[in-house]
Amino acid sequence: MNEKSSSCICGRLLACEAPGRTGEKREFQCACGRLYDFEFREAGWVQGSSAITPEARQPLTGFSRDLKASEDCRRYYFFHSIAGRRLPVHILFSPSAEQAEVKTGDMKALRIAPVRSVVEARRRWIERFDSLPARRGGRPRHSSRRGVFPAL
């Protein structure tokens, strides 16, 4: 692993001696519980994204009741750049249901299924969020006559 990018926020070293193939992705978990996404490159395992941090409490609003009611439901958060600011994004994940819901702020939660891990749910949310027209540098479309904004 690349030592410059292989330390957890808590200070522990994230070490993996396993060989990999170029482009292969792996999930690593620190002893503190944080999750990381690593990709194998010519130089070895390189951290691909920031930490996903577990949260002890369950969300009160914005997530579906059925997912919140799952016995194995877990909550995590990570930070993502939105409108030029790093904002927290929350993930509610049930391993047995292979479902996740991901949301930030007052945005509607995006249900992702089937999904095998929290790291995969984050990857898929970022791909979808960053592909929206406003994120690609496009301008939101609206009708100035009525002030109605279309749903994306």
RACORHU-V469974 format. One record per residue. N is the residue number from 1. RES is the residue in three letters. PSI is psi in whole degrees, -180 to 180 (* if undefined). D_FIRST is the distance of its C-alpha to the first C-alpha in Angstrom with 2 decimals. Layout:
N|RES|PSI|D_FIRST  N|RES|PSI|D_FIRST
This chain:
1|MET|151|0.00  2|ASN|117|3.75  3|GLU|-27|5.98  4|LYS|-28|8.78  5|SER|23|8.08  6|SER|26|6.65  7|SER|138|10.15  8|CYS|163|12.90  9|ILE|-33|16.32  10|CYS|-10|17.65  11|GLY|-13|15.54  12|ARG|148|13.59  13|LEU|132|9.96  14|LEU|109|8.10  15|ALA|136|6.39  16|CYS|121|6.21  17|GLU|-3|7.26  18|ALA|139|9.22  19|PRO|160|9.85  20|GLY|172|10.58  21|ARG|146|13.08  22|THR|129|13.04  23|GLY|-13|14.04  24|GLU|141|13.26  25|LYS|144|12.71  26|ARG|152|11.84  27|GLU|136|12.97  28|PHE|142|11.53  29|GLN|128|14.15  30|CYS|161|14.17  31|ALA|-23|17.01  32|CYS|-9|18.99  33|GLY|-13|19.20  34|ARG|147|17.36  35|LEU|146|15.68  36|TYR|151|12.83  37|ASP|120|12.41  38|PHE|150|9.16  39|GLU|140|9.74  40|PHE|126|8.55  41|ARG|180|9.60  42|GLU|-34|10.53  43|ALA|-6|7.78  44|GLY|-161|5.15  45|TRP|127|4.33  46|VAL|134|6.24  47|GLN|126|8.58  48|GLY|-17|11.87  49|SER|172|14.39  50|SER|174|15.74  51|ALA|148|16.28  52|ILE|119|18.95  53|THR|130|21.05  54|PRO|148|23.58  55|GLU|141|27.19  56|ALA|-32|29.83  57|ARG|156|32.80  58|GLN|150|33.88  59|PRO|151|34.95  60|LEU|-36|38.69  61|THR|158|39.21  62|GLY|-13|37.80  63|PHE|155|36.40  64|SER|148|38.45  65|ARG|-41|40.40  66|ASP|-38|39.48  67|LEU|-41|35.73  68|LYS|-30|36.33  69|ALA|-12|38.57  70|SER|134|35.97  71|GLU|-32|35.47  72|ASP|16|31.71  73|CYS|133|31.30  74|ARG|150|28.40  75|ARG|139|27.94  76|TYR|166|24.87  77|TYR|157|24.49  78|PHE|169|22.18  79|PHE|141|23.15  80|HIS|146|23.95  81|SER|118|25.86  82|ILE|121|29.42  83|ALA|40|32.26  84|GLY|6|30.37  85|ARG|146|29.54  86|ARG|112|26.57  87|LEU|151|28.17  88|PRO|140|27.23  89|VAL|131|27.09  90|HIS|142|27.94  91|ILE|130|27.09  92|LEU|123|29.37  93|PHE|135|28.03  94|SER|110|29.80  95|PRO|-39|27.86  96|SER|-36|31.21  97|ALA|-11|32.68  98|GLU|46|29.50  99|GLN|149|30.50  100|ALA|152|29.14  101|GLU|134|30.93  102|VAL|132|29.25  103|LYS|159|31.22  104|THR|143|31.36  105|GLY|-133|34.46  106|ASP|12|37.66  107|MET|152|36.24  108|LYS|142|37.03  109|ALA|138|34.34  110|LEU|121|32.82  111|ARG|131|32.92  112|ILE|121|30.17  113|ALA|145|30.94  114|PRO|149|29.89  115|VAL|135|26.40  116|ARG|-19|24.19  117|SER|165|21.92  118|VAL|-40|21.80  119|VAL|-42|18.68  120|GLU|-41|20.69  121|ALA|-43|23.72  122|ARG|-47|22.04  123|ARG|-48|20.76  124|ARG|-37|24.33  125|TRP|-46|26.03  126|ILE|-44|24.19  127|GLU|-45|25.03  128|ARG|-48|28.62  129|PHE|-46|29.03  130|ASP|-13|27.69  131|SER|-8|29.97  132|LEU|146|33.11  133|PRO|-43|35.55  134|ALA|-30|35.45  135|ARG|-25|31.62  136|ARG|6|31.90  137|GLY|-2|34.33  138|GLY|168|37.42  139|ARG|142|40.19  140|PRO|138|41.31  141|ARG|139|44.52  142|HIS|160|47.50  143|SER|111|51.25  144|SER|-20|52.81  145|ARG|-41|56.19  146|ARG|-10|55.28  147|GLY|26|52.05  148|VAL|128|50.40  149|PHE|130|46.69  150|PRO|154|45.57  151|ALA|144|42.90  152|LEU|*|39.61
